[in-house]
Amino acid sequence: MAAPQRADRRAAAGKQASACPPVCAVLPHARAVLDLTSGGMHRIAGYLANSGSNPAAWDLFQLITDALMEDSAYGPEHPDTLSARDNLAYFTGSAGDAAGARDQYAVLLLSGAQDSHGERL
């Protein structure tokens, strides 16, 4: 009887470990030393997303997007900001909020719209 219980605990531990990848353990440390506007934070958010931690990825992309929008070196039209906003809209939809994702994409498309000469439409 002890062997099945041990197997059940291992399976439960495996599910918990897969729910949040190892990067979750270092995320507080990364946030302490990396600015939210850094490429490193964007890569960590992408890693969270690719590992299936969509809620954690959404949270981090929201923080990154807000930081980029508020930073005078970036602003709402900067390519890094547009990329973060795209990721945020994607994970909003992945979280089940299709209407929210649609609205975010609509705003994103209008803000980044340019003609063939790079002029805003």
C-alpha positions in Angstrom: 0.0 0.0 0.0 2.9 2.3 0.6 4.1 2.1 -3.0 0.9 3.5 -4.6 0.8 6.3 -2.1 4.3 7.2 -2.9 3.5 7.1 -6.6 0.5 9.4 -6.0 2.7 11.9 -4.2 5.2 11.8 -7.0 2.5 12.4 -9.5 1.1 15.3 -7.5 4.6 16.8 -7.0 5.2 16.5 -10.8 1.9 18.3 -11.5 2.8 21.1 -9.1 6.3 21.4 -10.6 4.9 21.6 -14.1 2.4 24.2 -13.0 5.1 26.7 -12.5 8.5 26.1 -14.2 11.8 26.7 -12.5 11.9 30.3 -13.8 9.2 31.1 -11.2 11.7 30.5 -8.5 14.1 33.0 -9.9 11.5 35.6 -11.1 11.6 37.6 -7.8 15.4 37.8 -8.1 15.2 38.8 -11.8 12.7 41.5 -11.0 15.1 42.8 -8.3 18.0 43.3 -10.8 16.3 43.7 -14.2 14.3 46.7 -15.3 10.8 45.7 -16.6 11.8 47.4 -19.9 14.8 45.1 -20.4 14.9 42.4 -23.0 15.7 39.9 -20.2 12.3 40.4 -18.6 10.6 40.1 -22.0 12.5 36.8 -22.5 11.4 35.5 -19.1 7.8 36.3 -19.9 8.2 34.5 -23.1 9.7 31.5 -21.3 6.8 31.5 -18.9 4.4 31.5 -21.8 6.1 28.7 -23.7 6.3 26.6 -20.6 2.5 26.8 -20.2 2.4 29.3 -17.3 0.0 31.6 -19.1 -1.3 33.4 -16.0 2.2 34.2 -14.9 3.1 35.3 -18.4 0.1 37.5 -18.7 0.9 39.2 -15.3 4.5 39.8 -16.4 3.5 41.1 -19.9 1.0 43.5 -18.2 3.8 44.8 -16.0 6.2 45.1 -19.0 3.6 46.8 -21.1 2.8 49.3 -18.4 6.5 50.1 -17.8 7.1 50.5 -21.6 4.1 52.8 -22.0 5.2 55.0 -19.1 8.9 55.2 -20.0 9.7 58.3 -22.1 12.5 56.3 -23.9 9.8 54.0 -25.3 6.2 55.2 -25.3 3.2 53.6 -26.8 4.5 53.5 -30.4 7.9 52.0 -29.8 8.4 48.6 -31.4 9.2 47.0 -28.0 6.0 48.4 -26.6 3.9 47.2 -29.6 5.5 43.8 -29.2 4.6 43.6 -25.5 1.1 44.8 -26.2 0.7 42.1 -28.8 1.8 39.5 -26.3 -0.5 40.9 -23.7 -3.5 40.7 -26.1 -2.6 37.1 -27.0 -2.5 36.0 -23.4 -5.7 37.9 -22.6 -7.3 35.7 -25.3 -5.5 32.6 -24.0 -6.9 33.3 -20.5 -10.4 33.1 -22.0 -11.2 36.8 -22.4 -11.8 36.8 -26.2 -13.6 40.2 -26.1 -10.7 41.8 -24.2 -8.2 40.3 -26.6 -10.2 41.6 -29.6 -10.3 45.1 -28.1 -6.6 45.1 -27.3 -5.8 44.0 -30.8 -8.1 46.6 -32.3 -6.3 49.4 -30.4 -2.9 47.9 -31.2 -3.6 47.7 -34.9 -4.8 51.3 -35.1 -1.8 52.5 -33.1 0.8 50.8 -35.3 -0.9 51.4 -38.6 1.5 52.9 -41.1 1.6 53.3 -44.9 4.3 51.9 -47.1 6.5 54.9 -46.4 6.3 54.5 -42.6 3.9 57.4 -42.2 1.1 56.9 -39.7 -2.4 56.5 -41.2 
